[in-house]
């Protein structure tokens, strides 16, 4: 799946609002990496469901600041997600969202393994206009 300038711009907007939201909430953001292995026979179906869930989560949930997904180049069934939430409460709300529940139930038999890695952000940066450039906004963890 190719990332368009619009998606990159959304990520940049999320980063630019990230610091203000985190400071206003006085609760640190929650950043995690999900490491998944997907059944090869179901990879295309999984990626379609994942893309739908990611877009809905970022569009509909104010506390979901960024969701990025990539496949390991030489192991395409190994998917990594970078998830950035405004707070732990925002993450908990995300788990109860209808589109996330649909994703979880729809992909249950597709996911061979899942490991959730808690992280502490060092620096998150994005260009305000994605590939077109624009101002760079960064948030330090």
NUKOLDO-285498 format. One record per residue: residue number from 1; residue in three letters; chain; y, x, z of N, C-alpha, C, O, CB in turn. Coordinates in nm, 4 decimals. Atoms other than C-alpha are relative to their C-alpha. Last residue first. Glycine has a CB too. Layout:
BEGIN
[atom NUM,Ala,A,[Y,X,Z],[Y,X,Z],[Y,X,Z],[Y,X,Z],[Y,X,Z]],
...
REM end
This chain:
BEGIN
[atom 141,Unk,A,[0.0814,0.0673,-0.0979],[1.2554,0.8688,2.4667],[0.0308,0.0320,0.1408],[-0.0335,-0.0207,0.2316],[-0.1364,0.0289,-0.0235]],
[atom 140,Unk,A,[0.0775,-0.0947,-0.0795],[1.5317,0.9749,2.2314],[-0.0706,-0.0760,0.1112],[-0.0134,-0.1665,0.1720],[0.0908,0.1124,0.0582]],
[atom 139,Unk,A,[0.0117,0.0419,-0.1374],[1.6447,0.7225,1.9725],[-0.0876,0.1010,0.0722],[-0.2007,0.1269,0.0310],[-0.0578,-0.1435,0.0108]],
[atom 138,Unk,A,[0.1119,-0.0503,-0.0779],[1.7665,0.8364,1.6351],[0.0068,-0.0557,0.1410],[0.1144,-0.0828,0.1941],[-0.0007,0.1535,0.0024]],
[atom 137,Unk,A,[-0.0092,0.0422,-0.1384],[1.9829,0.6799,1.3669],[-0.1246,0.0481,0.0723],[-0.2362,0.0330,0.0227],[0.0161,-0.1542,0.0115]],
[atom 136,Unk,A,[0.1224,-0.0206,-0.0762],[2.0366,0.8453,1.0326],[0.0259,-0.0420,0.1434],[0.1246,-0.0011,0.2046],[-0.0477,0.1482,-0.0075]],
[atom 135,Unk,A,[-0.0113,-0.0646,-0.1302],[2.3132,0.7077,0.8135],[-0.1367,0.0107,0.0676],[-0.2228,-0.0757,0.0512],[0.0976,-0.0773,0.0895]],
[atom 134,Unk,A,[-0.0815,0.0648,-0.1014],[2.2332,0.6201,0.4578],[-0.0009,0.0770,0.1303],[-0.0636,0.1822,0.1425],[-0.0479,-0.1409,0.0235]],
[atom 133,Unk,A,[-0.0772,-0.0883,-0.0881],[1.9471,0.7336,0.2405],[0.0754,-0.0765,0.1063],[0.0183,-0.1586,0.1781],[0.0970,0.0824,-0.0807]],
[atom 132,Unk,A,[-0.1341,-0.0157,0.0561],[1.8284,0.5217,-0.0513],[0.0895,0.0857,0.0886],[0.2025,0.1166,0.0507],[0.0638,-0.1360,-0.0209]],
[atom 131,Unk,A,[0.0015,-0.1055,0.1022],[1.4693,0.5791,0.0590],[0.1366,0.0251,-0.0619],[0.1615,0.1329,-0.1160],[-0.0978,-0.0356,-0.1089]],
[atom 130,Unk,A,[0.1315,-0.0405,0.0483],[1.5341,0.3734,0.3717],[0.0080,0.1127,-0.1002],[0.0787,0.2109,-0.0776],[-0.0708,-0.1169,-0.0615]],
[atom 129,Unk,A,[0.0261,0.0655,0.1280],[1.8903,0.2475,0.3941],[-0.1341,0.0438,-0.0594],[-0.1534,0.0392,-0.1809],[0.1130,0.0303,-0.0985]],
[atom 128,Unk,A,[-0.0419,0.1404,-0.0025],[1.9564,0.3141,0.7635],[-0.0295,-0.0739,-0.1304],[-0.0427,-0.1963,-0.1302],[0.1476,-0.0084,0.0296]],
[atom 127,Unk,A,[-0.1184,0.0134,0.0850],[1.7525,0.6339,0.7629],[0.0342,-0.1480,-0.0098],[-0.0545,-0.2321,-0.0245],[-0.0238,0.0624,-0.1424]],
[atom 126,Unk,A,[0.0164,0.0692,0.1284],[1.5113,0.6533,1.0551],[0.1317,0.0005,-0.0752],[0.2389,0.0066,-0.0149],[-0.0500,-0.1453,0.0207]],
[atom 125,Unk,A,[-0.1144,-0.0032,0.0914],[1.4589,0.8595,1.3708],[-0.0331,-0.0754,-0.1285],[-0.1479,-0.0776,-0.1729],[0.0403,0.1460,-0.0321]],
[atom 124,Unk,A,[0.0303,0.0895,0.1113],[1.2342,0.8294,1.6776],[0.1250,-0.0062,-0.0880],[0.2330,-0.0406,-0.0402],[-0.0428,-0.1440,0.0507]],
[atom 123,Unk,A,[-0.1146,0.0341,0.0840],[1.2519,1.1200,1.9238],[-0.0487,-0.0859,-0.1161],[-0.1411,-0.0473,-0.1877],[0.0724,0.1283,-0.0519]],
[atom 122,Unk,A,[-0.0888,-0.1155,-0.0104],[1.0272,1.2174,2.2138],[0.1267,-0.0314,-0.0779],[0.2370,-0.0268,-0.0235],[-0.0687,0.1305,-0.0534]],
[atom 121,Unk,A,[-0.0783,-0.0443,0.1156],[0.8482,0.8866,2.2640],[0.0855,0.1221,0.0326],[0.1454,0.1308,0.1398],[0.0890,-0.1134,-0.0497]],
[atom 120,Unk,A,[-0.1368,-0.0015,-0.0495],[0.5925,0.8720,2.5431],[0.0851,0.0516,-0.1149],[0.0667,0.1650,-0.1593],[0.0159,0.0891,0.1306]],
[atom 119,Unk,A,[-0.0833,-0.1161,0.0283],[0.2494,0.7756,2.4206],[0.1330,-0.0122,0.0733],[0.1663,-0.1173,0.1281],[0.0229,0.0150,-0.1516]],
[atom 118,Unk,A,[-0.1339,0.0176,-0.0568],[-0.0408,0.5461,2.5076],[0.0799,0.1272,-0.0258],[0.0258,0.2373,-0.0155],[-0.0067,-0.0324,0.1536]],
[atom 117,Unk,A,[-0.0536,-0.1215,-0.0603],[-0.3355,0.5862,2.2718],[0.1418,-0.0284,0.0482],[0.2316,-0.0548,-0.0318],[-0.0021,0.1190,-0.1011]],
[atom 116,Unk,A,[-0.1429,0.0155,-0.0219],[-0.5393,0.2768,2.1860],[0.0502,0.1199,0.0792],[-0.0011,0.1498,0.1870],[0.0317,-0.1333,0.0740]],
[atom 115,Unk,A,[-0.0461,-0.0799,-0.1135],[-0.8837,0.3468,2.0384],[0.1504,-0.0153,0.0092],[0.2208,0.0082,-0.0891],[-0.0407,0.1508,-0.0146]],
[atom 114,Unk,A,[-0.1426,0.0095,-0.0307],[-1.0558,0.0973,1.8118],[0.0274,0.0835,0.1238],[-0.0396,0.0695,0.2261],[0.0444,-0.1485,0.0214]],
[atom 113,Unk,A,[-0.0433,-0.0614,-0.1252],[-1.3949,0.1194,1.6430],[0.1515,-0.0111,0.0122],[0.2241,-0.0180,-0.0869],[-0.0449,0.1483,0.0074]],
[atom 112,Unk,A,[0.1172,-0.0666,-0.0565],[-1.5969,-0.0605,1.3739],[0.0341,0.0683,0.1322],[-0.0497,0.0760,0.2220],[-0.0562,0.1023,-0.0992]],
[atom 111,Unk,A,[-0.0358,-0.1179,-0.0776],[-1.3190,-0.3075,1.2929],[-0.1251,0.0580,0.0658],[-0.1874,-0.0055,0.1509],[0.1071,-0.0348,0.1065]],
[atom 110,Unk,A,[-0.0388,-0.1083,0.0909],[-1.4203,-0.5494,1.0163],[0.0229,0.1317,0.0731],[0.0024,0.2389,0.0162],[0.1254,-0.0383,-0.0758]],
[atom 109,Unk,A,[0.1215,-0.0603,0.0551],[-1.6147,-0.7941,1.2343],[0.0295,0.1173,-0.0937],[-0.0619,0.1889,-0.1346],[-0.0803,-0.1051,-0.0740]],
[atom 108,Unk,A,[0.0946,-0.0386,-0.1052],[-1.3111,-0.8719,1.4526],[-0.1250,0.0698,-0.0548],[-0.1691,0.1702,0.0012],[-0.0412,-0.1225,0.0792]],
[atom 107,Unk,A,[0.0466,-0.1357,0.0286],[-1.0680,-0.8732,1.1598],[-0.1075,0.0480,0.0970],[-0.1523,0.1624,0.0885],[0.1164,0.0953,0.0034]],
[atom 106,Unk,A,[0.0381,-0.0176,0.1410],[-0.9971,-1.2466,1.1391],[-0.0615,0.1356,-0.0284],[-0.1424,0.1486,-0.1202],[0.1202,-0.0191,-0.0886]],
[atom 105,Unk,A,[0.1218,0.0768,0.0265],[-1.0019,-1.2990,1.5176],[-0.0486,0.0203,-0.1441],[-0.1692,0.0227,-0.1687],[0.0247,-0.1495,0.0266]],
[atom 104,Unk,A,[0.1109,-0.0464,-0.0840],[-0.7583,-1.0172,1.5885],[-0.1298,-0.0733,-0.0324],[-0.2352,-0.0111,-0.0461],[0.0342,-0.0184,0.1477]],
[atom 103,Unk,A,[0.0428,-0.1332,0.0447],[-0.5284,-1.0981,1.2944],[-0.1234,0.0447,0.0772],[-0.2217,0.0880,0.0172],[0.1140,0.1029,0.0175]],
[atom 102,Unk,A,[0.0664,0.0207,0.1296],[-0.5143,-1.4699,1.3854],[-0.0526,0.1328,-0.0545],[-0.1654,0.1394,-0.1034],[0.0976,-0.0648,-0.1018]],
[atom 101,Unk,A,[0.1307,0.0590,-0.0320],[-0.4364,-1.3769,1.7469],[-0.0795,-0.0251,-0.1283],[-0.2002,-0.0017,-0.1327],[0.0175,-0.1326,0.0795]],
[atom 100,Unk,A,[0.0840,-0.1088,-0.0504],[-0.1573,-1.1501,1.6211],[-0.1400,-0.0517,0.0329],[-0.2392,0.0146,0.0026],[0.0640,0.0648,0.1250]],
[atom 99,Unk,A,[0.0361,-0.0869,0.1126],[-0.0120,-1.4276,1.4017],[-0.0844,0.1193,0.0468],[-0.1703,0.1664,-0.0278],[0.1271,0.0500,-0.0717]],
[atom 98,Unk,A,[0.1015,0.0600,0.0881],[-0.0268,-1.6773,1.6904],[-0.0433,0.0916,-0.1148],[-0.1618,0.0975,-0.1473],[0.0530,-0.1294,-0.0574]],
[atom 97,Unk,A,[-0.0603,0.0605,0.1194],[0.1628,-1.4469,1.9300],[-0.1093,-0.0538,-0.0929],[-0.2124,0.0112,-0.1106],[0.0886,0.1033,-0.0751]],
[atom 96,Unk,A,[0.0169,0.1448,-0.0061],[-0.0147,-1.3883,2.2630],[0.0553,-0.0718,-0.1230],[0.0414,-0.1935,-0.1350],[0.0669,-0.0536,0.1238]],
[atom 95,Unk,A,[0.1432,0.0296,-0.0066],[-0.0660,-1.0121,2.2183],[-0.0291,-0.1497,0.0002],[-0.1397,-0.1908,-0.0346],[-0.0599,0.0631,0.1237]],
[atom 94,Unk,A,[0.0584,-0.0216,0.1332],[0.2963,-0.9809,2.1076],[-0.1490,-0.0373,-0.0015],[-0.1977,-0.0973,-0.0973],[0.0184,0.1474,-0.0434]],
[atom 93,Unk,A,[-0.0326,0.1200,0.0781],[0.4154,-1.1302,2.4382],[-0.0618,0.0083,-0.1395],[-0.1094,-0.0918,-0.1930],[0.1534,-0.0180,-0.0107]],
[atom 92,Unk,A,[0.0825,0.1085,-0.0544],[0.2316,-0.8525,2.6256],[0.0251,-0.1305,-0.0757],[-0.0687,-0.2054,-0.1031],[0.0288,-0.0195,0.1503]],
[atom 91,Unk,A,[0.1372,-0.0234,0.0461],[0.3949,-0.5946,2.3976],[-0.0925,-0.1120,0.0471],[-0.1731,-0.1633,-0.0305],[-0.0516,0.1363,0.0505]],
[atom 90,Unk,A,[-0.0004,0.0350,0.1426],[0.7398,-0.7419,2.4619],[-0.1394,0.0187,-0.0598],[-0.1834,-0.0613,-0.1423],[0.1034,0.0859,-0.0769]],
[atom 89,Unk,A,[-0.0015,0.1467,0.0068],[0.6683,-0.7304,2.8362],[-0.0016,-0.0472,-0.1454],[-0.0675,-0.1458,-0.1785],[0.1241,-0.0565,0.0730]],
[atom 88,Unk,A,[0.1388,0.0431,-0.0215],[0.5737,-0.3614,2.8004],[-0.0091,-0.1521,-0.0075],[-0.1077,-0.2058,-0.0580],[-0.0530,0.0506,0.1369]],
[atom 87,Unk,A,[0.0436,-0.0124,-0.1390],[0.9173,-0.3046,2.6537],[-0.1472,-0.0374,0.0098],[-0.2064,-0.0868,-0.0862],[0.0857,-0.0896,0.0938]],
[atom 86,Unk,A,[-0.1188,-0.0159,-0.0840],[1.1134,-0.2904,2.3272],[-0.0377,0.0238,0.1458],[0.0374,0.0875,0.2196],[0.0897,-0.1232,-0.0112]],
[atom 85,Unk,A,[-0.0424,0.1252,-0.0638],[0.7863,-0.2390,2.1385],[0.1196,0.0281,0.0902],[0.1303,0.1371,0.1463],[-0.1169,-0.0641,0.0817]],
[atom 84,Unk,A,[-0.1143,-0.0211,-0.0884],[0.6988,0.0418,1.8967],[0.0501,-0.1360,0.0470],[0.0918,-0.2200,-0.0329],[0.1137,0.0800,-0.0721]],
[atom 83,Unk,A,[-0.0550,0.1259,-0.0495],[0.3542,0.0508,1.7345],[0.1141,0.0312,0.0965],[0.0972,0.1096,0.1899],[-0.1102,-0.0864,0.0696]],
[atom 82,Unk,A,[-0.1026,-0.0395,-0.0955],[0.2352,0.3403,1.5193],[0.0716,-0.1286,0.0383],[0.1324,-0.1945,-0.0460],[0.0999,0.1088,-0.0599]],
[atom 81,Unk,A,[-0.1175,0.0850,-0.0147],[-0.0883,0.2310,1.3557],[0.0936,0.0637,0.1006],[0.0501,0.1071,0.2073],[-0.0393,-0.1437,0.0439]],
[atom 80,Unk,A,[-0.0823,-0.0289,-0.1172],[-0.3576,0.4646,1.2278],[0.1218,-0.0912,-0.0027],[0.1862,-0.1088,-0.1062],[0.0426,0.1502,0.0039]],
[atom 79,Unk,A,[-0.1364,0.0524,0.0015],[-0.6370,0.3614,0.9917],[0.0697,0.0399,0.1296],[0.0090,0.0393,0.2367],[0.0005,-0.1548,-0.0179]],
[atom 78,Unk,A,[-0.0583,-0.0370,-0.1294],[-0.9596,0.5524,0.9289],[0.1493,-0.0324,-0.0047],[0.2276,0.0373,-0.0693],[-0.0242,0.1527,0.0329]],
[atom 77,Unk,A,[0.0394,0.1052,-0.0940],[-1.1331,0.3723,0.6401],[0.0509,0.0285,0.1413],[0.0320,-0.0524,0.2321],[-0.1521,-0.0147,0.0018]],
[atom 76,Unk,A,[-0.0803,0.1220,0.0123],[-0.9367,0.5860,0.3946],[-0.0396,-0.1146,0.0926],[0.0377,-0.2087,0.1100],[-0.0070,-0.0478,-0.1389]],
[atom 75,Unk,A,[0.0894,0.0952,-0.0677],[-1.0923,0.9135,0.5187],[0.0691,-0.1363,0.0020],[0.1170,-0.1788,0.1072],[-0.0355,0.0480,0.1467]],
[atom 74,Unk,A,[0.1372,-0.0273,0.0438],[-0.9480,1.1963,0.3067],[-0.1029,-0.0874,0.0704],[-0.2233,-0.0647,0.0581],[-0.0333,0.1453,0.0234]],
[atom 73,Unk,A,[0.0136,-0.0272,0.1437],[-0.5908,1.0677,0.3223],[-0.1443,0.0214,-0.0446],[-0.1864,-0.0351,-0.1456],[0.0812,0.1212,-0.0362]],
[atom 72,Unk,A,[0.0213,-0.1441,0.0097],[-0.6066,0.9117,0.6717],[-0.0377,0.0306,-0.1455],[-0.1262,-0.0338,-0.2017],[-0.1120,0.0493,0.1010]],
[atom 71,Unk,A,[0.1418,-0.0363,0.0073],[-0.4790,0.5576,0.6260],[-0.0073,0.1519,-0.0090],[0.0763,0.2148,-0.0739],[-0.0721,-0.0685,-0.1233]],
[atom 70,Unk,A,[0.0364,-0.1003,0.0996],[-0.1322,0.4571,0.7420],[-0.1515,0.0168,0.0031],[-0.2171,-0.0123,0.1032],[0.0727,0.1365,0.0267]],
[atom 69,Unk,A,[0.1425,-0.0239,0.0182],[0.0219,0.1664,0.9298],[-0.0213,0.1017,-0.1114],[0.0467,0.0999,-0.2140],[-0.0742,-0.1316,-0.0316]],
[atom 68,Unk,A,[0.0293,-0.0783,0.1202],[0.3710,0.1322,1.0757],[-0.1503,0.0212,-0.0070],[-0.2147,0.0470,0.0947],[0.0763,0.1371,0.0006]],
[atom 67,Unk,A,[0.1448,-0.0109,0.0162],[0.4847,-0.1342,1.3209],[-0.0230,0.0733,-0.1319],[0.0154,0.0243,-0.2381],[-0.0712,-0.1425,0.0017]],
[atom 66,Unk,A,[0.0582,-0.0642,0.1180],[0.8416,-0.1156,1.4460],[-0.1514,-0.0099,0.0056],[-0.2114,0.0003,0.1126],[0.0442,0.1479,-0.0100]],
[atom 65,Unk,A,[-0.1030,-0.0762,0.0698],[1.0724,-0.2950,1.6882],[-0.0504,0.0644,-0.1269],[0.0209,0.0683,-0.2272],[0.0557,0.1050,0.0900]],
[atom 64,Unk,A,[0.0774,-0.0914,0.0849],[0.8437,-0.5713,1.8102],[0.1016,0.0736,-0.0867],[0.1564,0.0177,-0.1817],[-0.1085,-0.0774,-0.0888]],
[atom 63,Unk,A,[0.0456,-0.1158,-0.0762],[1.0506,-0.7212,2.0934],[-0.0885,0.0955,-0.0771],[-0.1203,0.2034,-0.0271],[-0.0725,-0.0457,0.1193]],
[atom 62,Unk,A,[-0.1110,-0.0917,-0.0277],[1.2447,-0.9566,1.8643],[-0.0442,0.1275,0.0726],[0.0173,0.2326,0.0548],[0.1052,-0.0710,0.0825]],
[atom 61,Unk,A,[-0.0044,-0.0391,-0.1409],[0.9172,-1.1085,1.7376],[0.1123,0.1011,0.0258],[0.1044,0.2151,-0.0201],[-0.1353,0.0591,0.0431]],
[atom 60,Unk,A,[-0.0069,0.1116,-0.0939],[0.9267,-1.3089,1.4134],[0.0208,0.0395,0.1464],[0.0688,-0.0418,0.2254],[-0.1240,-0.0793,-0.0106]],
[atom 59,Unk,A,[-0.0955,0.1051,0.0371],[1.0058,-1.0564,1.1390],[0.0205,-0.1022,0.1117],[0.1332,-0.1458,0.1350],[-0.0472,-0.0709,-0.1257]],
[atom 58,Unk,A,[-0.1346,-0.0584,0.0029],[0.8384,-0.7514,1.2937],[0.1044,-0.1072,-0.0289],[0.2131,-0.1055,0.0289],[0.0084,0.1120,-0.1057]],
[atom 57,Unk,A,[-0.0363,-0.0492,-0.1328],[0.5263,-0.9457,1.3925],[0.1423,0.0539,0.0030],[0.2193,0.0218,0.0935],[-0.0974,0.1084,0.0445]],
[atom 56,Unk,A,[-0.0318,0.1136,-0.0864],[0.5089,-1.1423,1.0673],[0.0462,0.0473,0.1376],[0.1411,-0.0080,0.1931],[-0.1217,-0.0923,0.0140]],
[atom 55,Unk,A,[-0.1252,0.0598,0.0480],[0.5275,-0.8280,0.8528],[0.0416,-0.1138,0.0915],[0.1585,-0.1223,0.1291],[-0.0152,-0.0509,-0.1451]],
[atom 54,Unk,A,[-0.1118,-0.0911,-0.0253],[0.2634,-0.6482,1.0564],[0.1324,-0.0641,-0.0380],[0.2274,-0.0621,0.0403],[-0.0188,0.1308,-0.0772]],
[atom 53,Unk,A,[-0.0298,-0.0010,-0.1438],[0.0267,-0.9466,1.0598],[0.1191,0.0892,0.0309],[0.2060,0.0506,0.1092],[-0.1221,0.0467,0.0798]],
[atom 52,Unk,A,[-0.0552,0.1318,-0.0361],[0.0399,-0.9992,0.6821],[0.0417,-0.0023,0.1473],[0.1490,-0.0524,0.1811],[-0.1039,-0.1123,-0.0277]],
[atom 51,Unk,A,[-0.1346,0.0061,0.0574],[-0.0110,-0.6273,0.6173],[0.0681,-0.1316,0.0359],[0.1864,-0.1329,0.0699],[-0.0056,0.0168,-0.1529]],
[atom 50,Unk,A,[-0.0886,-0.0865,-0.0782],[-0.3076,-0.6188,0.8557],[0.1434,-0.0087,-0.0509],[0.2365,-0.0210,0.0286],[-0.0490,0.1454,-0.0047]],
[atom 49,Unk,A,[-0.0251,0.0725,-0.1254],[-0.4742,-0.9161,0.6841],[0.0963,0.0792,0.0881],[0.1858,0.0218,0.1501],[-0.1329,-0.0266,0.0760]],
[atom 48,Unk,A,[-0.0799,0.1193,0.0322],[-0.4393,-0.7491,0.3429],[0.0359,-0.0775,0.1263],[0.1498,-0.1213,0.1419],[-0.0764,-0.0915,-0.0977]],
[atom 47,Unk,A,[-0.1376,-0.0434,0.0288],[-0.5569,-0.4123,0.4773],[0.0896,-0.1184,-0.0334],[0.2068,-0.1189,0.0042],[0.0013,0.1004,-0.1160]],
[atom 46,Unk,A,[-0.0669,-0.0389,-0.1242],[-0.8661,-0.5731,0.6336],[0.1460,0.0362,-0.0257],[0.2347,-0.0095,0.0464],[-0.0730,0.1182,0.0654]],
[atom 45,Unk,A,[-0.0305,0.1237,-0.0729],[-0.9617,-0.7497,0.3096],[0.0727,0.0323,0.1302],[0.1674,-0.0371,0.1673],[-0.1297,-0.0799,0.0292]],
[atom 44,Unk,A,[-0.1085,0.0679,0.0715],[-0.9369,-0.4213,0.1192],[0.0411,-0.1287,0.0711],[0.1602,-0.1577,0.0832],[-0.0425,-0.0311,-0.1442]],
[atom 43,Unk,A,[-0.1280,-0.0693,-0.0114],[-1.1404,-0.2350,0.3820],[0.1146,-0.0732,-0.0689],[0.2216,-0.0883,-0.0100],[-0.0123,0.1381,-0.0571]],
[atom 42,Unk,A,[-0.1019,0.1007,-0.0306],[-1.4264,-0.4867,0.4156],[0.1416,0.0586,0.0032],[0.2349,-0.0076,0.0487],[-0.0309,-0.0654,0.1336]],
[atom 41,Unk,A,[0.0197,0.1164,0.0865],[-1.7113,-0.2890,0.2553],[0.1090,-0.1050,0.0189],[0.1260,-0.1925,-0.0660],[-0.1358,-0.0621,0.0265]],
[atom 40,Unk,A,[-0.0407,-0.0275,0.1382],[-1.5787,0.0304,0.4161],[-0.0115,-0.1209,-0.0926],[0.0725,-0.1389,-0.1807],[-0.0830,0.1122,-0.0553]],
[atom 39,Unk,A,[0.1203,0.0096,0.0829],[-1.6048,-0.1161,0.7699],[0.0410,0.0195,-0.1462],[0.1239,-0.0563,-0.1965],[-0.0729,-0.1384,0.0206]],
[atom 38,Unk,A,[0.0277,0.1284,0.0643],[-1.2799,-0.0082,0.9363],[-0.1279,0.0089,-0.0830],[-0.1555,0.1115,-0.1450],[0.1188,-0.0432,-0.0886]],
[atom 37,Unk,A,[0.0913,-0.0276,0.1099],[-1.2185,0.2732,1.1831],[-0.0466,-0.1346,-0.0522],[-0.0932,-0.2195,0.0238],[-0.1213,0.0906,0.0450]],
[atom 36,Unk,A,[0.1053,0.0935,0.0383],[-0.9129,0.2272,1.3975],[-0.0889,0.0593,-0.1071],[-0.0451,0.1396,-0.1895],[0.0599,-0.1310,-0.0487]],
[atom 35,Unk,A,[0.0888,-0.0695,0.0919],[-0.6766,0.4534,1.5901],[-0.1175,-0.0917,-0.0293],[-0.1950,-0.1246,0.0605],[-0.0478,0.1369,0.0586]],
[atom 34,Unk,A,[0.1327,0.0613,0.0065],[-0.3900,0.2646,1.7519],[-0.0792,0.0740,-0.1073],[-0.0335,0.0894,-0.2206],[0.0085,-0.1548,-0.0311]],
[atom 33,Unk,A,[0.0691,-0.0244,0.1263],[-0.0876,0.4722,1.8466],[-0.1361,-0.0671,0.0110],[-0.2086,-0.0467,0.1083],[-0.0135,0.1548,-0.0312]],
[atom 32,Unk,A,[0.1420,-0.0345,-0.0033],[0.1436,0.3544,2.1196],[-0.0497,0.0240,-0.1417],[0.0105,-0.0181,-0.2404],[-0.0828,-0.1116,0.0687]],
[atom 31,Unk,A,[0.0403,-0.0548,0.1287],[0.5104,0.3264,2.1992],[-0.1456,0.0399,0.0115],[-0.1849,0.1112,0.1038],[0.0896,0.1214,-0.0420]],
[atom 30,Unk,A,[0.1425,-0.0320,0.0009],[0.6417,0.1064,2.4789],[-0.0370,0.0443,-0.1412],[-0.0170,-0.0291,-0.2380],[-0.0870,-0.1229,0.0460]],
[atom 29,Unk,A,[0.0771,0.0551,0.1113],[1.0141,0.1097,2.5307],[-0.1454,0.0405,0.0147],[-0.1788,0.1371,0.0833],[0.0563,0.0477,-0.1362]],
[atom 28,Unk,A,[0.0234,-0.0896,0.1135],[1.1466,0.1869,2.8765],[-0.0761,-0.0697,-0.1125],[-0.1515,-0.1640,-0.0888],[-0.0768,0.1235,0.0457]],
[atom 27,Unk,A,[0.1442,-0.0245,0.0017],[1.2793,-0.0924,3.0931],[-0.0272,0.0888,-0.1196],[0.0270,0.0650,-0.2275],[-0.0833,-0.1343,-0.0069]],
[atom 26,Unk,A,[0.0274,-0.0942,-0.1084],[1.6484,-0.1119,3.1786],[-0.1505,0.0244,0.0166],[-0.1952,0.0698,0.1218],[0.0596,-0.0521,0.1314]],
[atom 25,Unk,A,[0.1139,0.0521,-0.0735],[1.6554,-0.4138,2.9419],[-0.0318,0.0850,0.1231],[-0.1032,0.0397,0.2126],[-0.1213,-0.0075,-0.0909]],
[atom 24,Unk,A,[-0.0343,0.1314,-0.0536],[2.0039,-0.3318,2.8233],[-0.1132,-0.0538,0.0869],[-0.0889,-0.1161,0.1903],[0.0310,-0.0984,-0.1141]],
[atom 23,Unk,A,[-0.0947,-0.0172,-0.1089],[1.9178,0.0353,2.7862],[0.0330,-0.1328,0.0651],[0.0414,-0.1422,0.1875],[0.1268,0.0666,-0.0501]],
[atom 22,Unk,A,[0.0702,-0.0650,-0.1107],[1.6042,-0.0368,2.5844],[0.0931,0.0171,0.1190],[0.0523,-0.0035,0.2333],[-0.0561,0.1365,-0.0436]],
[atom 21,Unk,A,[0.0944,0.0938,-0.0615],[1.7835,-0.2888,2.3657],[-0.0679,0.0614,0.1215],[-0.0826,-0.0035,0.2251],[-0.1053,-0.0439,-0.1017]],
[atom 20,Unk,A,[-0.0758,0.1042,-0.0689],[2.0773,-0.0574,2.3010],[-0.0924,-0.0980,0.0702],[-0.0668,-0.1372,0.1840],[0.0899,-0.0743,-0.0982]],
[atom 19,Unk,A,[-0.0638,-0.0548,-0.1186],[1.8528,0.2374,2.2202],[0.0736,-0.1059,0.0796],[0.0622,-0.1105,0.2021],[0.0949,0.1096,-0.0386]],
[atom 18,Unk,A,[0.0974,-0.0408,-0.0997],[1.6287,0.0432,1.9829],[0.0651,0.0464,0.1295],[0.0301,-0.0010,0.2376],[-0.0867,0.1095,-0.0551]],
[atom 17,Unk,A,[-0.0124,0.0931,-0.1114],[1.8943,-0.1368,1.7844],[-0.0861,0.0388,0.1186],[-0.0777,-0.0216,0.2255],[-0.0358,-0.1383,-0.0448]],
[atom 16,Unk,A,[-0.1406,0.0053,-0.0396],[1.9391,0.1586,1.5484],[0.0222,-0.0966,0.1146],[0.1126,-0.0752,0.1954],[0.0866,-0.0395,-0.1178]],
[atom 15,Unk,A,[-0.0355,-0.1193,-0.0762],[1.5640,0.2201,1.5494],[0.1448,-0.0083,0.0463],[0.1755,0.0284,0.1597],[-0.0223,0.1271,-0.0842]],
[atom 14,Unk,A,[0.0672,0.0081,-0.1301],[1.4918,-0.1390,1.4481],[0.0368,0.1198,0.0858],[0.0649,0.1052,0.2048],[-0.1531,-0.0079,-0.0178]],
[atom 13,Unk,A,[-0.0735,0.0979,-0.0809],[1.7520,-0.1255,1.1745],[-0.0615,-0.0115,0.1385],[0.0092,-0.0256,0.2383],[0.0014,-0.1377,-0.0690]],
[atom 12,Unk,A,[-0.1250,-0.0635,-0.0400],[1.5918,0.1923,1.0433],[0.0825,-0.0936,0.0872],[0.1413,-0.0509,0.1866],[0.0806,0.0423,-0.1231]],
[atom 11,Unk,A,[0.0330,-0.0986,-0.1040],[1.2501,0.0292,1.0458],[0.1271,0.0678,0.0498],[0.1433,0.0907,0.1697],[-0.1000,0.1060,-0.0539]],
[atom 10,Unk,A,[0.0321,0.0743,-0.1223],[1.3879,-0.2706,0.8578],[-0.0313,0.0950,0.1141],[0.0105,0.0724,0.2276],[-0.1185,-0.0945,-0.0235]],
[atom 9,Unk,A,[-0.1273,0.0450,-0.0549],[1.5476,-0.0332,0.6061],[-0.0216,-0.0804,0.1280],[0.0553,-0.0685,0.2233],[0.0762,-0.0838,-0.1034]],
[atom 8,Unk,A,[-0.0618,-0.1149,-0.0653],[1.2117,0.1351,0.5567],[0.1339,-0.0372,0.0609],[0.1692,0.0122,0.1680],[0.0177,0.1144,-0.0990]],
[atom 7,Unk,A,[0.0766,-0.0244,-0.1226],[1.0515,-0.2022,0.4901],[0.0607,0.1176,0.0752],[0.0732,0.1140,0.1976],[-0.1496,0.0273,-0.0322]],
[atom 6,Unk,A,[-0.0294,0.1065,-0.0955],[1.3258,-0.2914,0.2427],[-0.0719,0.0203,0.1321],[-0.0153,-0.0038,0.2388],[-0.0377,-0.1340,-0.0583]],
[atom 5,Unk,A,[-0.1260,-0.0318,-0.0670],[1.2969,0.0469,0.0688],[0.0353,-0.1053,0.1039],[0.0947,-0.0729,0.2068],[0.1128,0.0125,-0.1021]],
[atom 4,Unk,A,[-0.1222,0.0200,0.0749],[0.9355,-0.0307,-0.0105],[0.1230,0.0344,0.0809],[0.1163,0.0504,0.2028],[0.0086,-0.1412,-0.0474]],
[atom 3,Unk,A,[-0.1067,0.0479,-0.0878],[0.6262,0.1163,0.1505],[0.1273,-0.0088,-0.0817],[0.1709,0.0903,-0.1402],[0.0192,0.0936,0.1240]],
[atom 2,Unk,A,[-0.1204,-0.0789,0.0094],[0.3386,0.1397,-0.0968],[0.1081,-0.0599,0.0889],[0.1248,-0.1817,0.0930],[0.0476,0.0090,-0.1452]],
[atom 1,Unk,A,[-0.1165,0.0845,0.0000],[0.0000,0.0000,0.0000],[0.1233,0.0894,0.0000],[0.1318,0.1835,0.0789],[-0.0005,-0.0963,0.1214]],
REM end
